[in-house]
Amino acid sequence: MRDTANHLAFRRAISPAAAVTDNTALVSQIIDKNGFEGLAFCILTGALADVDATFTTLVEHGDAADLSDAAAVPDTQLTGTEADASFTFADDDATRKIGYVGSKRYVRLTVTPAGNAGNAFVAAVAVMTHGRYWPLS
């Protein structure tokens, strides 16, 4: 049998919080990939009340711990697309994912609403894989 739990590590990306009621971008924590070869963001939506809101995703990476050198990740270094990880008001209680296979140490996710005047609940988790050491805590 394969044990999945000891091969994955999770990092908080976008914390569950009060509903977003405007077009303020939701910017994740900076995720440090040190010790891991794989990273995927899992985006979780709750109620998305505005009937014309859209939410676009952007993945950035860099070598500086504060991501002062942040650059958009090239499509060739993503598994899945930012378009597929994006969503609309019709995606209540849904999940989306996007993976990162680039070589930079620091990565972050941004979810940017447009046309949002209602309540929108969004959170995200970074799933770390292929850890250098096992089992993963």
C-alpha positions as CSV (number, residue, x, y, z in Angstrom):
1,M,0.0,0.0,0.0
2,R,1.1,3.5,-0.7
3,D,0.9,6.1,2.1
4,T,0.0,9.5,0.6
5,A,0.0,11.4,3.8
6,N,3.8,11.0,4.4
7,H,4.6,12.1,0.8
8,L,2.8,15.4,0.9
9,A,3.3,18.6,2.9
10,F,0.8,21.5,3.0
11,R,1.4,25.2,3.4
12,R,-1.2,27.9,4.0
13,A,-1.5,30.1,0.9
14,I,-4.7,32.2,1.1
15,S,-6.3,31.9,4.5
16,P,-10.0,31.4,4.9
17,A,-11.3,34.8,5.8
18,A,-14.3,37.1,5.7
19,A,-15.9,37.5,2.3
20,V,-14.2,39.7,-0.3
21,T,-16.7,42.3,-1.3
22,D,-14.8,44.3,-3.9
23,N,-12.0,43.7,-6.5
24,T,-9.1,43.6,-4.1
25,A,-6.6,40.9,-5.1
26,L,-6.1,38.0,-2.8
27,V,-2.3,37.4,-2.6
28,S,-1.0,34.2,-1.1
29,Q,1.8,33.8,1.3
30,I,5.2,33.4,-0.3
31,I,5.8,29.6,-0.5
32,D,9.3,28.5,0.0
33,K,10.0,25.4,-2.1
34,N,13.3,24.6,-0.3
35,G,13.5,20.8,0.1
36,F,10.7,20.1,-2.4
37,E,10.6,19.5,-6.1
38,G,6.9,19.8,-6.7
39,L,4.3,22.4,-5.7
40,A,0.6,22.7,-6.6
41,F,-1.9,25.3,-5.5
42,C,-5.4,24.1,-4.6
43,I,-7.9,27.0,-4.7
44,L,-11.2,26.5,-2.8
45,T,-14.3,28.6,-3.4
46,G,-17.2,29.1,-1.1
47,A,-20.3,31.2,-1.9
48,L,-19.7,33.6,-4.8
49,A,-22.6,36.0,-4.6
50,D,-22.1,38.5,-7.4
51,V,-23.7,37.3,-10.6
52,D,-21.1,38.7,-13.0
53,A,-17.9,38.4,-11.0
54,T,-14.8,36.7,-12.5
55,F,-11.6,35.6,-10.7
56,T,-8.3,35.3,-12.5
57,T,-5.3,33.6,-11.2
58,L,-1.6,34.5,-11.6
59,V,1.4,32.4,-10.4
60,E,4.7,34.3,-9.8
61,H,8.1,33.1,-8.9
62,G,11.5,34.4,-8.0
63,D,14.8,33.8,-6.0
64,A,14.4,36.6,-3.4
65,A,12.7,35.5,-0.2
66,D,10.4,38.6,-0.3
67,L,9.7,38.1,-4.0
68,S,11.0,41.5,-4.8
69,D,12.2,39.9,-8.1
70,A,8.7,38.3,-8.8
71,A,7.9,37.5,-12.4
72,A,5.0,35.7,-13.9
73,V,5.7,32.0,-14.4
74,P,6.0,31.0,-18.0
75,D,3.3,28.6,-19.2
76,T,5.9,25.9,-19.8
77,Q,6.6,25.9,-16.1
78,L,3.0,25.4,-15.0
79,T,1.0,22.2,-15.0
80,G,-2.4,23.2,-16.0
81,T,-3.1,26.8,-17.1
82,E,-3.9,29.9,-15.2
83,A,-7.1,30.1,-17.3
84,D,-8.2,26.7,-16.0
85,A,-7.5,27.7,-12.4
86,S,-9.6,30.8,-12.8
87,F,-13.3,30.8,-12.1
88,T,-16.5,32.8,-12.2
89,F,-19.5,33.5,-9.9
90,A,-21.0,30.2,-11.1
91,D,-18.3,28.2,-9.4
92,D,-19.7,28.1,-5.9
93,D,-18.1,25.5,-3.6
94,A,-15.6,24.4,-6.2
95,T,-11.9,23.6,-6.4
96,R,-9.3,24.5,-8.9
97,K,-5.6,23.5,-9.1
98,I,-2.5,24.7,-10.8
99,G,1.0,23.2,-10.5
100,Y,4.4,24.7,-10.6
101,V,7.4,22.8,-12.0
102,G,9.9,25.7,-12.4
103,S,13.3,26.0,-10.7
104,K,12.8,29.1,-8.6
105,R,12.7,28.8,-4.8
106,Y,9.8,31.1,-4.0
107,V,6.3,31.1,-5.5
108,R,3.0,32.8,-4.8
109,L,-0.5,32.8,-6.1
110,T,-2.7,35.8,-6.7
111,V,-6.5,35.6,-7.3
112,T,-7.9,38.8,-8.7
113,P,-11.6,39.5,-8.8
114,A,-13.3,41.6,-11.4
115,G,-16.9,42.9,-11.3
116,N,-17.3,41.7,-7.7
117,A,-19.6,43.7,-5.5
118,G,-21.1,40.7,-3.6
119,N,-19.6,38.3,-1.1
120,A,-16.9,36.0,-2.3
121,F,-15.2,33.4,-0.2
122,V,-11.8,32.1,-1.5
123,A,-9.0,30.2,0.1
124,A,-5.9,28.3,-1.1
125,V,-3.5,25.7,0.0
126,A,0.0,24.9,-1.4
127,V,0.6,21.2,-1.7
128,M,4.3,20.3,-1.6
129,T,5.5,17.0,-3.1
130,H,8.7,15.2,-3.8
131,G,10.3,16.2,-0.6
132,R,14.1,15.7,-0.1
133,Y,13.5,14.0,3.2
134,W,10.9,11.5,4.2
135,P,8.4,11.2,5.9
136,L,7.2,14.7,5.4
137,S,5.8,16.5,8.5
